[in-house]
Amino acid sequence: MVKAVIGEETRLQLTEDRLSQSSLPAQVGLVIGKLSSTLDRGFVFDLVPTPLNDAGEPACSVLEPAKSDRKKGSKPKSQTSDSSSSLVIDKDWVAEHARQVSRMMVGGIKVVGIYVWASEAAFKNSTMVLCQTVKVVAEAAHILEDVMDERLLIYICYSPRRWICRNCTLSSNITSSSLRPCDFKMGRVLTSLQTFKCLYNFDLRLPIYQEKASRHTLSDVLRNGISVYAKELQDAKAMIDGNLVINDDTCITDGLHEVELLLPFMKDLYIEACSQKDVVGVVTFTGSVCSYSFLNSKEPVSQAIADIKDDIIRSLQSRLDIVCDEADEDLGPNADGIGEARNDTSPEKPVSQLVLHSLRKNCNLSLPRRVFVPWLAGTFISDYLQSSETLEVLKDHCVELMSMEAPDDVSTILEPEEEALRVITRSFWDVVIPYSSAPSSSLEKGREIISTESSRKDKKSHNFNFIAALLFLLLSVLVGYMLIR
């Protein structure tokens, strides 16, 4: 359980100054940081405001008592008090913001809660709404292998000016009692972070089973394969700067630390799939994933390894989500995500949405590649680029989602992944008998091969008989000559 929270004072002071000068009655946004189960502490790196929704309205507003009375049909009071005001929060929009921002986070940096700027009365009258918002944000920015069922709620009161932090325990039936006070103070957090980097190469071969091919799309197979691979990756050993990690010591050296993951030898699912009768194809998923992790100096290095493993899987899932989101936009609101069998091979159908029972030819799919943008005090956030996109699209994402200015110098943006991740589907016959098209043609080719081999055997036999007769004749002449003498 998080008992104390430390916030980066340079960033939080900037947030407070920005809010006090804006004259906004209320604002909601995301808390970016880290919750450490080993230290029972939370670390807040920055507060990111939720942007205006599609209608140009803020995600958080104040509901005055008079407006509430008019909605209920009663007469407005002659004298209203601010003590009855409450907050109205567009929870779905805040959750969508959290979902997209979580894609940009790297290992050790997460969306760990929400913050709210409001009056004291509005905050006290909106406890249940705030708890529900914390819950939907936690679900949208889901953390893999999360052992902590809690998130942070930071309240910035402007009258009187003060900071309050609450620990919100997540549950199916969340109530106002789920909020618990925790110590909060400001200090230097970002300068003590240590950096770990891993460039991980993978080659997954996912079988396509006949019983599921009639209803599962390519994205379904990939999503299930990533989930299975996540469990295998948890058992991987790690080397940091060439040394095998065997304990929970802390890292005492500064600078960039190179991490290498070592997976145990596994069965070749590709070959195993070919021997199964109910397998109709194989999906090959290959590429390289770059991951960064940022660790507090008091945390053990095993936490950095866990953060990198988590970041690799989240990165794969994020890329697949981006492709699926774009496919849904291309299909339109009236299009069927699965489609009929006769339409699955149409050129308008996105590859990720192909139903696998229609698989007759090899299909190729490229996932976005990951790039890293400088963020705060030597840290990075990440973004994903399609093959047709350039670094210019990063500026809009940084401004809209992270409320930050994109770097003017593009050379500071890291592009360690030189090639995009590749997905190739192969049918059963391509796996078992490469380059074969149909059984009839295969049979004809087989007959040609047999007849060719037979003619070669006949020619070899004829040549052997001729040579044997010639040798016998020479031997007879030689023996006759010896007898005459």
TORLUMZA-307266 format. One record per residue (C-alpha): residue number from 0; residue in one letter; chain; z, y, x. Coordinates in nm, 2 decimals. Example, Ala and Ser with C-alpha at 12.3 -4.5 7.8 and 13.67 -1.06 7.14 Angstrom:
<rs>
0 A A 0.78 -0.45 1.23 $
1 S A 0.71 -0.11 1.37 $
</rs>
This chain:
<rs>
0 M A 0.00 0.00 0.00 $
1 V A -0.09 0.35 0.12 $
2 K A 0.24 0.53 0.18 $
3 A A 0.11 0.84 0.37 $
4 V A -0.22 1.02 0.38 $
5 I A -0.34 1.25 0.67 $
6 G A -0.63 1.49 0.60 $
7 E A -0.85 1.65 0.86 $
8 E A -0.72 2.00 0.86 $
9 T A -1.04 2.17 0.97 $
10 R A -1.24 2.03 0.68 $
11 L A -0.97 2.06 0.41 $
12 Q A -0.90 2.42 0.50 $
13 L A -1.27 2.50 0.47 $
14 T A -1.27 2.33 0.13 $
15 E A -0.97 2.53 0.01 $
16 D A -1.13 2.86 0.13 $
17 R A -1.46 2.77 -0.04 $
18 L A -1.29 2.69 -0.37 $
19 S A -1.06 3.00 -0.37 $
20 Q A -1.36 3.22 -0.32 $
21 S A -1.58 3.06 -0.58 $
22 S A -1.36 3.16 -0.88 $
23 L A -1.44 2.82 -1.04 $
24 P A -1.19 2.71 -1.31 $
25 A A -1.23 2.34 -1.21 $
26 Q A -1.42 2.12 -0.98 $
27 V A -1.43 1.74 -0.91 $
28 G A -1.57 1.56 -0.61 $
29 L A -1.54 1.26 -0.38 $
30 V A -1.28 1.19 -0.11 $
31 I A -1.44 1.05 0.21 $
32 G A -1.22 0.87 0.45 $
33 K A -1.05 0.54 0.52 $
34 L A -0.76 0.33 0.39 $
35 S A -0.59 0.12 0.65 $
36 S A -0.40 -0.19 0.53 $
37 T A -0.26 -0.25 0.88 $
38 L A -0.11 0.10 0.91 $
39 D A -0.04 0.15 0.54 $
40 R A -0.20 0.49 0.57 $
41 G A -0.49 0.68 0.44 $
42 F A -0.72 0.91 0.64 $
43 V A -0.92 1.18 0.47 $
44 F A -1.22 1.31 0.66 $
45 D A -1.39 1.54 0.41 $
46 L A -1.41 1.64 0.04 $
47 V A -1.76 1.64 -0.11 $
48 P A -1.82 1.82 -0.44 $
49 T A -2.02 1.64 -0.71 $
50 P A -2.34 1.84 -0.77 $
51 L A -2.46 1.97 -1.11 $
52 N A -2.60 1.71 -1.34 $
53 D A -2.96 1.69 -1.46 $
54 A A -2.89 1.95 -1.73 $
55 G A -2.75 2.19 -1.47 $
56 E A -2.40 2.16 -1.59 $
57 P A -2.09 2.10 -1.37 $
58 A A -1.93 1.75 -1.37 $
59 C A -1.59 1.90 -1.45 $
60 S A -1.49 2.18 -1.69 $
61 V A -1.18 2.31 -1.86 $
62 L A -1.14 2.25 -2.24 $
63 E A -0.94 2.54 -2.38 $
64 P A -0.71 2.49 -2.68 $
65 A A -0.92 2.71 -2.91 $
66 K A -1.23 2.50 -2.85 $
67 S A -1.03 2.18 -2.92 $
68 D A -0.90 2.32 -3.25 $
69 R A -1.25 2.42 -3.36 $
70 K A -1.38 2.07 -3.29 $
71 K A -1.10 1.93 -3.52 $
72 G A -1.19 2.17 -3.79 $
73 S A -0.86 2.37 -3.78 $
74 K A -0.83 2.74 -3.76 $
75 P A -0.81 2.89 -3.41 $
76 K A -0.46 3.01 -3.31 $
77 S A -0.39 3.37 -3.28 $
78 Q A -0.22 3.32 -2.94 $
79 T A -0.33 3.04 -2.71 $
80 S A -0.15 2.92 -2.40 $
81 D A -0.31 2.78 -2.09 $
82 S A -0.04 2.51 -2.10 $
83 S A -0.26 2.32 -2.36 $
84 S A -0.58 2.33 -2.16 $
85 S A -0.73 2.00 -2.02 $
86 L A -1.01 1.88 -1.81 $
87 V A -1.34 1.73 -1.93 $
88 I A -1.51 1.51 -1.67 $
89 D A -1.85 1.35 -1.67 $
90 K A -1.73 1.02 -1.54 $
91 D A -2.07 0.86 -1.53 $
92 W A -2.22 1.14 -1.33 $
93 V A -1.93 1.13 -1.08 $
94 A A -1.97 0.75 -1.05 $
95 E A -2.35 0.79 -0.98 $
96 H A -2.27 1.05 -0.71 $
97 A A -2.02 0.80 -0.56 $
98 R A -2.28 0.52 -0.57 $
99 Q A -2.54 0.72 -0.38 $
100 V A -2.29 0.87 -0.13 $
101 S A -2.15 0.52 -0.05 $
102 R A -2.50 0.42 0.06 $
103 M A -2.48 0.69 0.33 $
104 M A -2.15 0.58 0.47 $
105 V A -2.12 0.37 0.78 $
106 G A -1.85 0.12 0.90 $
107 G A -1.50 0.25 0.87 $
108 I A -1.59 0.55 0.65 $
109 K A -1.58 0.50 0.27 $
110 V A -1.55 0.68 -0.06 $
111 V A -1.18 0.63 -0.11 $
112 G A -1.12 0.84 -0.42 $
113 I A -1.17 1.17 -0.59 $
114 Y A -1.03 1.53 -0.57 $
115 V A -0.99 1.78 -0.84 $
116 W A -0.94 2.16 -0.83 $
117 A A -0.77 2.29 -1.14 $
118 S A -0.47 2.47 -1.28 $
119 E A -0.14 2.29 -1.30 $
120 A A -0.14 2.27 -1.67 $
121 A A -0.49 2.13 -1.69 $
122 F A -0.41 1.87 -1.43 $
123 K A -0.09 1.75 -1.61 $
124 N A -0.28 1.72 -1.94 $
125 S A -0.56 1.52 -1.79 $
126 T A -0.38 1.24 -1.62 $
127 M A -0.56 0.96 -1.81 $
128 V A -0.90 1.11 -1.77 $
129 L A -0.85 1.14 -1.39 $
130 C A -0.73 0.78 -1.37 $
131 Q A -1.03 0.66 -1.55 $
132 T A -1.26 0.86 -1.32 $
133 V A -1.09 0.71 -1.02 $
134 K A -1.16 0.36 -1.16 $
135 V A -1.53 0.41 -1.23 $
136 V A -1.58 0.57 -0.89 $
137 A A -1.41 0.27 -0.72 $
138 E A -1.64 0.04 -0.92 $
139 A A -1.95 0.24 -0.83 $
140 A A -1.86 0.26 -0.46 $
141 H A -1.75 -0.10 -0.43 $
142 I A -1.61 -0.21 -0.09 $
143 L A -1.68 -0.56 0.02 $
144 E A -1.38 -0.78 0.10 $
145 D A -1.15 -0.50 -0.02 $
146 V A -0.79 -0.61 0.02 $
147 M A -0.65 -0.28 -0.12 $
148 D A -0.66 -0.23 -0.49 $
149 E A -0.59 0.14 -0.47 $
150 R A -0.77 0.47 -0.43 $
151 L A -0.67 0.83 -0.38 $
152 L A -0.64 1.12 -0.62 $
153 I A -0.61 1.46 -0.44 $
154 Y A -0.51 1.75 -0.65 $
155 I A -0.56 2.11 -0.52 $
156 C A -0.36 2.35 -0.74 $
157 Y A -0.47 2.72 -0.73 $
158 S A -0.17 2.86 -0.91 $
159 P A 0.05 2.82 -0.71 $
160 R A -0.17 2.71 -0.41 $
161 R A -0.07 2.36 -0.29 $
162 W A -0.20 2.01 -0.22 $
163 I A -0.08 1.70 -0.40 $
164 C A -0.19 1.34 -0.33 $
165 R A -0.15 1.04 -0.56 $
166 N A -0.21 0.68 -0.50 $
167 C A -0.39 0.52 -0.80 $
168 T A -0.35 0.15 -0.84 $
169 L A -0.66 -0.02 -0.98 $
170 S A -0.63 -0.26 -1.27 $
171 S A -0.81 -0.37 -1.58 $
172 N A -0.57 -0.16 -1.80 $
173 I A -0.53 0.15 -1.60 $
174 T A -0.27 0.40 -1.74 $
175 S A -0.11 0.72 -1.63 $
176 S A 0.17 0.51 -1.47 $
177 S A -0.09 0.38 -1.22 $
178 L A -0.05 0.71 -1.03 $
179 R A 0.22 0.70 -0.76 $
180 P A 0.31 0.99 -0.52 $
181 C A 0.25 0.95 -0.15 $
182 D A 0.32 1.18 0.14 $
183 F A 0.03 1.41 0.23 $
184 K A -0.01 1.63 0.54 $
185 M A -0.29 1.78 0.74 $
186 G A -0.37 1.71 1.10 $
187 R A -0.63 1.61 1.35 $
188 V A -0.80 1.29 1.24 $
189 L A -1.17 1.30 1.34 $
190 T A -1.10 1.37 1.71 $
191 S A -0.91 1.04 1.75 $
192 L A -1.18 0.81 1.62 $
193 Q A -1.34 0.55 1.84 $
194 T A -1.71 0.46 1.81 $
195 F A -1.85 0.11 1.79 $
196 K A -2.22 0.02 1.77 $
197 C A -2.40 -0.31 1.68 $
198 L A -2.77 -0.39 1.67 $
199 Y A -2.78 -0.72 1.48 $
200 N A -3.09 -0.94 1.45 $
201 F A -3.12 -1.19 1.17 $
202 D A -3.37 -1.44 1.03 $
203 L A -3.29 -1.57 0.69 $
204 R A -3.48 -1.84 0.51 $
205 L A -3.39 -1.86 0.14 $
206 P A -3.53 -2.16 -0.06 $
207 I A -3.68 -2.09 -0.41 $
208 Y A -3.56 -2.36 -0.65 $
209 Q A -3.79 -2.47 -0.93 $
210 E A -3.53 -2.45 -1.20 $
211 K A -3.46 -2.08 -1.12 $
212 A A -3.82 -1.97 -1.03 $
213 S A -3.92 -1.94 -1.40 $
214 R A -3.67 -1.66 -1.46 $
215 H A -3.56 -1.52 -1.12 $
216 T A -3.74 -1.24 -0.95 $
217 L A -3.78 -1.19 -0.58 $
218 S A -3.49 -0.93 -0.58 $
219 D A -3.27 -1.19 -0.75 $
220 V A -3.33 -1.44 -0.46 $
221 L A -3.27 -1.17 -0.20 $
222 R A -2.95 -1.05 -0.36 $
223 N A -2.81 -1.40 -0.39 $
224 G A -2.91 -1.48 -0.03 $
225 I A -2.73 -1.17 0.10 $
226 S A -2.42 -1.27 -0.09 $
227 V A -2.42 -1.62 0.07 $
228 Y A -2.50 -1.48 0.41 $
229 A A -2.20 -1.24 0.38 $
230 K A -1.97 -1.54 0.37 $
231 E A -2.13 -1.69 0.68 $
232 L A -2.11 -1.36 0.87 $
233 Q A -1.74 -1.34 0.82 $
234 D A -1.70 -1.64 1.05 $
235 A A -1.90 -1.48 1.34 $
236 K A -1.72 -1.42 1.67 $
237 A A -1.76 -1.08 1.84 $
238 M A -1.80 -0.95 2.19 $
239 I A -1.71 -0.58 2.27 $
240 D A -1.86 -0.45 2.59 $
241 G A -1.93 -0.80 2.70 $
242 N A -1.57 -0.93 2.64 $
243 L A -1.50 -1.18 2.36 $
244 V A -1.25 -1.05 2.11 $
245 I A -0.97 -1.30 2.08 $
246 N A -0.67 -1.09 1.96 $
247 D A -0.57 -0.78 1.77 $
248 D A -0.52 -0.55 2.06 $
249 T A -0.61 -0.18 2.03 $
250 C A -0.90 -0.03 2.22 $
251 I A -0.77 0.21 2.49 $
252 T A -1.10 0.32 2.64 $
253 D A -1.31 0.61 2.51 $
254 G A -1.69 0.63 2.47 $
255 L A -1.94 0.42 2.28 $
256 H A -1.85 0.05 2.26 $
257 E A -2.13 -0.21 2.22 $
258 V A -2.06 -0.49 1.98 $
259 E A -2.24 -0.83 1.97 $
260 L A -2.19 -1.07 1.69 $
261 L A -2.21 -1.45 1.76 $
262 L A -2.29 -1.67 1.46 $
263 P A -2.21 -2.05 1.49 $
264 F A -2.50 -2.29 1.48 $
265 M A -2.60 -2.35 1.13 $
266 K A -2.83 -2.59 0.95 $
267 D A -3.19 -2.48 0.94 $
268 L A -3.22 -2.42 0.56 $
269 Y A -3.60 -2.37 0.60 $
270 I A -3.65 -2.73 0.71 $
271 E A -3.39 -2.86 0.47 $
272 A A -3.56 -2.68 0.18 $
273 C A -3.89 -2.85 0.26 $
274 S A -3.74 -3.19 0.21 $
275 Q A -3.61 -3.11 -0.14 $
276 K A -3.82 -3.20 -0.44 $
277 D A -3.70 -2.91 -0.65 $
278 V A -3.80 -2.64 -0.40 $
279 V A -4.12 -2.46 -0.48 $
280 G A -4.12 -2.20 -0.20 $
281 V A -3.92 -2.01 0.07 $
282 V A -3.84 -1.65 0.12 $
283 T A -3.83 -1.54 0.48 $
284 F A -3.60 -1.23 0.54 $
285 T A -3.61 -1.10 0.90 $
286 G A -3.54 -0.78 1.09 $
287 S A -3.27 -0.58 1.28 $
288 V A -2.98 -0.39 1.13 $
289 C A -2.81 -0.11 1.33 $
290 S A -2.44 -0.05 1.24 $
291 Y A -2.19 0.20 1.35 $
292 S A -1.81 0.18 1.30 $
293 F A -1.54 0.44 1.35 $
294 L A -1.19 0.32 1.42 $
295 N A -0.86 0.50 1.43 $
296 S A -0.70 0.47 1.78 $
297 K A -0.40 0.30 1.63 $
298 E A -0.59 0.03 1.45 $
299 P A -0.68 -0.31 1.62 $
300 V A -1.03 -0.38 1.74 $
301 S A -1.05 -0.66 1.48 $
302 Q A -1.07 -0.39 1.22 $
303 A A -1.38 -0.24 1.38 $
304 I A -1.54 -0.59 1.38 $
305 A A -1.46 -0.63 1.01 $
306 D A -1.60 -0.29 0.93 $
307 I A -1.93 -0.37 1.11 $
308 K A -1.97 -0.70 0.93 $
309 D A -1.90 -0.52 0.60 $
310 D A -2.15 -0.24 0.69 $
311 I A -2.43 -0.48 0.78 $
312 I A -2.40 -0.65 0.44 $
313 R A -2.37 -0.32 0.25 $
314 S A -2.67 -0.19 0.44 $
315 L A -2.89 -0.49 0.33 $
316 Q A -2.77 -0.45 -0.03 $
317 S A -2.83 -0.07 -0.03 $
318 R A -3.19 -0.12 0.09 $
319 L A -3.26 -0.37 -0.18 $
320 D A -3.10 -0.14 -0.44 $
321 I A -3.33 0.14 -0.33 $
322 V A -3.64 -0.07 -0.37 $
323 C A -3.52 -0.19 -0.71 $
324 D A -3.44 0.16 -0.83 $
325 E A -3.78 0.28 -0.73 $
326 A A -3.94 -0.02 -0.90 $
327 D A -3.75 0.06 -1.22 $
328 E A -3.88 0.42 -1.21 $
329 D A -4.23 0.30 -1.16 $
330 L A -4.21 0.05 -1.45 $
331 G A -4.08 0.32 -1.69 $
332 P A -3.82 0.30 -1.97 $
333 N A -4.04 0.09 -2.19 $
334 A A -4.15 -0.17 -1.93 $
335 D A -4.01 -0.51 -1.91 $
336 G A -3.82 -0.57 -1.59 $
337 I A -3.91 -0.94 -1.59 $
338 G A -4.24 -0.94 -1.77 $
339 E A -4.45 -1.22 -1.90 $
340 A A -4.61 -1.48 -1.68 $
341 R A -4.96 -1.34 -1.72 $
342 N A -4.85 -1.00 -1.60 $
343 D A -4.64 -1.10 -1.30 $
344 T A -4.93 -1.10 -1.07 $
345 S A -5.08 -0.77 -1.19 $
346 P A -5.12 -0.51 -0.91 $
347 E A -4.91 -0.26 -1.11 $
348 K A -4.61 -0.49 -1.09 $
349 P A -4.37 -0.41 -0.81 $
350 V A -4.33 -0.69 -0.56 $
351 S A -3.95 -0.69 -0.60 $
352 Q A -3.99 -0.76 -0.97 $
353 L A -4.23 -1.05 -0.94 $
354 V A -4.11 -1.36 -1.13 $
355 L A -4.12 -1.64 -0.88 $
356 H A -4.28 -1.91 -1.10 $
357 S A -4.60 -1.71 -1.07 $
358 L A -4.60 -1.74 -0.69 $
359 R A -4.94 -1.86 -0.58 $
360 K A -5.00 -1.64 -0.27 $
361 N A -4.79 -1.51 0.00 $
362 C A -4.62 -1.18 -0.08 $
363 N A -4.49 -0.92 0.16 $
364 L A -4.22 -0.66 0.10 $
365 S A -4.09 -0.40 0.34 $
366 L A -3.74 -0.26 0.30 $
367 P A -3.64 0.09 0.41 $
368 R A -3.53 0.14 0.77 $
369 R A -3.20 0.30 0.85 $
370 V A -3.16 0.63 1.03 $
371 F A -2.84 0.81 1.14 $
372 V A -2.76 1.18 1.09 $
373 P A -2.49 1.36 1.29 $
374 W A -2.20 1.44 1.06 $
375 L A -1.85 1.55 1.18 $
376 A A -1.70 1.55 1.53 $
377 G A -1.94 1.29 1.67 $
378 T A -1.95 1.07 1.36 $
379 F A -2.27 0.98 1.17 $
380 I A -2.38 0.92 0.81 $
381 S A -2.69 0.71 0.74 $
382 D A -2.99 0.74 0.52 $
383 Y A -3.29 0.51 0.44 $
384 L A -3.66 0.59 0.48 $
385 Q A -3.95 0.42 0.32 $
386 S A -4.26 0.36 0.54 $
387 S A -4.44 0.65 0.38 $
388 E A -4.14 0.90 0.42 $
389 T A -4.06 1.13 0.71 $
390 L A -3.74 1.28 0.84 $
391 E A -3.79 1.58 0.62 $
392 V A -3.66 1.40 0.31 $
393 L A -3.32 1.37 0.48 $
394 K A -3.26 1.74 0.43 $
395 D A -3.26 1.72 0.05 $
396 H A -3.03 1.42 0.06 $
397 C A -2.78 1.59 0.29 $
398 V A -2.77 1.91 0.09 $
399 E A -2.75 1.75 -0.26 $
400 L A -2.53 1.45 -0.20 $
401 M A -2.31 1.55 0.10 $
402 S A -2.31 1.93 0.06 $
403 M A -2.40 1.97 0.42 $
404 E A -2.68 2.13 0.62 $
405 A A -2.92 1.89 0.78 $
406 P A -2.98 1.93 1.15 $
407 D A -3.26 2.16 1.25 $
408 D A -3.33 1.96 1.56 $
409 V A -3.47 1.62 1.44 $
410 S A -3.42 1.48 1.79 $
411 T A -3.05 1.45 1.71 $
412 I A -3.13 1.20 1.43 $
413 L A -3.10 0.85 1.56 $
414 E A -3.37 0.59 1.47 $
415 P A -3.25 0.27 1.64 $
416 E A -3.44 0.04 1.39 $
417 E A -3.80 0.06 1.51 $
418 E A -3.94 -0.16 1.24 $
419 A A -3.86 -0.20 0.87 $
420 L A -3.70 -0.52 0.75 $
421 R A -3.96 -0.77 0.63 $
422 V A -3.96 -1.01 0.33 $
423 I A -4.23 -1.28 0.31 $
424 T A -4.26 -1.53 0.03 $
425 R A -4.42 -1.86 0.10 $
426 S A -4.52 -2.13 -0.15 $
427 F A -4.42 -2.49 -0.11 $
428 W A -4.77 -2.60 0.01 $
429 D A -4.77 -2.33 0.27 $
430 V A -4.44 -2.45 0.40 $
431 V A -4.52 -2.83 0.41 $
432 I A -4.89 -2.82 0.48 $
433 P A -4.99 -2.49 0.63 $
434 Y A -5.33 -2.35 0.54 $
435 S A -5.39 -2.61 0.27 $
436 S A -5.53 -2.49 -0.06 $
437 A A -5.55 -2.78 -0.30 $
438 P A -5.50 -3.16 -0.30 $
439 S A -5.88 -3.23 -0.36 $
440 S A -5.98 -3.02 -0.06 $
441 S A -5.71 -3.17 0.14 $
442 L A -5.83 -3.52 0.05 $
443 E A -6.19 -3.43 0.15 $
444 K A -6.07 -3.29 0.48 $
445 G A -5.87 -3.61 0.53 $
446 R A -6.18 -3.82 0.47 $
447 E A -6.38 -3.61 0.72 $
448 I A -6.11 -3.65 0.98 $
449 I A -6.10 -4.03 0.92 $
450 S A -6.48 -4.07 0.95 $
451 T A -6.49 -3.85 1.26 $
452 E A -6.21 -4.05 1.42 $
453 S A -6.40 -4.38 1.33 $
454 S A -6.72 -4.26 1.48 $
455 R A -6.54 -4.16 1.80 $
456 K A -6.37 -4.51 1.81 $
457 D A -6.72 -4.68 1.77 $
458 K A -6.87 -4.47 2.05 $
459 K A -6.58 -4.55 2.28 $
460 S A -6.62 -4.92 2.20 $
461 H A -6.99 -4.92 2.27 $
462 N A -6.95 -4.74 2.60 $
463 F A -6.68 -4.99 2.71 $
464 N A -6.90 -5.29 2.63 $
465 F A -7.19 -5.15 2.83 $
466 I A -6.98 -5.08 3.13 $
467 A A -6.83 -5.43 3.12 $
468 A A -7.18 -5.60 3.10 $
469 L A -7.29 -5.39 3.40 $
470 L A -6.99 -5.49 3.61 $
471 F A -7.04 -5.86 3.52 $
472 L A -7.41 -5.84 3.63 $
473 L A -7.32 -5.68 3.96 $
474 L A -7.05 -5.94 4.02 $
475 S A -7.30 -6.23 3.95 $
476 V A -7.55 -6.09 4.20 $
477 L A -7.28 -6.06 4.46 $
478 V A -7.16 -6.42 4.41 $
479 G A -7.52 -6.56 4.43 $
480 Y A -7.59 -6.37 4.75 $
481 M A -7.27 -6.52 4.91 $
482 L A -7.37 -6.87 4.81 $
483 I A -7.72 -6.85 4.95 $
484 R A -7.58 -6.75 5.29 $
</rs>
